[in-house]
């Protein structure tokens, strides 16, 4: 018997967004293991020239901050009841003269 769309086979199951116990345990173990190393990295970075510091920090960043995704929004996606955040004039509205 197939499940109905939008209904869980286990309605009392794990809530959306809840963390996995193994993930939390592993994060704590990694935090304990790497804390002394992270402190050393800060000292090492301080000895580098600014360009090299930036290069190294950009390599570490994906491990500390989530990667953002690009979101494309069209006019159809916007709620017409909301006021515009910015006023963008379309090219046809700003062109007074047409090229010959």
C-alpha positions in Angstrom: 0.0 0.0 0.0 1.7 3.3 -1.1 1.9 6.3 1.2 -0.2 9.3 0.5 1.7 12.4 -0.6 2.5 14.7 2.3 1.7 12.0 5.0 4.4 10.2 6.9 4.4 6.5 7.5 5.5 7.4 11.0 3.7 10.5 12.2 5.5 10.5 15.6 8.9 10.1 13.9 12.0 12.4 14.1 11.0 16.1 13.8 12.2 18.0 10.7 15.5 19.8 11.4 16.5 17.8 14.5 20.1 16.8 14.7 21.4 13.3 14.5 22.9 12.1 17.8 25.9 10.7 16.0 26.5 14.0 14.3 26.4 15.9 17.6 28.8 13.4 19.3 31.2 13.6 16.4 31.2 17.4 16.4 32.0 17.4 20.1 34.9 14.9 19.6 36.3 17.0 16.7 35.9 20.2 18.7 37.9 18.7 21.6 40.5 17.2 19.2 41.0 20.4 17.1 40.8 23.2 19.7 44.6 23.3 20.4 45.3 23.1 16.7 42.9 26.0 15.9 44.7 28.1 18.5 48.0 27.4 16.8 46.6 28.2 13.4 45.7 31.7 14.7 49.3 32.2 15.8 50.6 30.9 12.5 48.3 33.2 10.5 49.5 36.2 12.4 53.0 35.6 11.1 51.9 35.6 7.4 51.6 38.6 5.1 48.0 39.9 4.6 47.6 38.3 1.1 48.6 34.9 2.4 46.4 35.3 5.5 43.4 36.0 3.2 44.2 33.0 1.1 44.4 30.6 4.1 41.3 32.0 5.7 39.3 31.5 2.5 40.4 27.9 2.5 39.2 27.4 6.1 35.9 29.3 5.7 33.8 26.5 4.2 34.4 24.5 7.4 33.0 27.2 9.7 30.3 28.9 7.6 27.6 27.3 5.4 27.9 27.9 1.7 25.2 30.3 0.5 23.2 29.5 -2.6 22.1 31.9 -5.3 18.4 32.5 -5.4 16.7 33.9 -8.6 13.5 35.8 -8.0 11.2 36.8 -10.9 8.3 39.2 -10.8 5.9 36.3 -10.6 7.5 35.2 -7.3 6.8 38.5 -5.6 3.7 39.1 -3.5 2.0 42.1 -5.1 0.6 43.1 -1.7 4.1 43.8 -0.4 5.8 47.2 -1.1 8.9 47.0 -3.2 12.2 47.0 -1.3 14.0 48.8 -4.0 12.6 50.7 -7.0 14.2 49.4 -10.2 13.3 51.1 -13.4 13.2 48.9 -16.4 15.4 49.8 -19.3 12.4 50.8 -21.5 11.3 53.2 -18.7 14.7 55.0 -18.6 15.5 55.3 -22.3 14.2 58.7 -23.5 15.7 58.4 -26.9 15.9 55.4 -29.2 19.2 54.8 -31.1 18.9 55.6 -34.8 
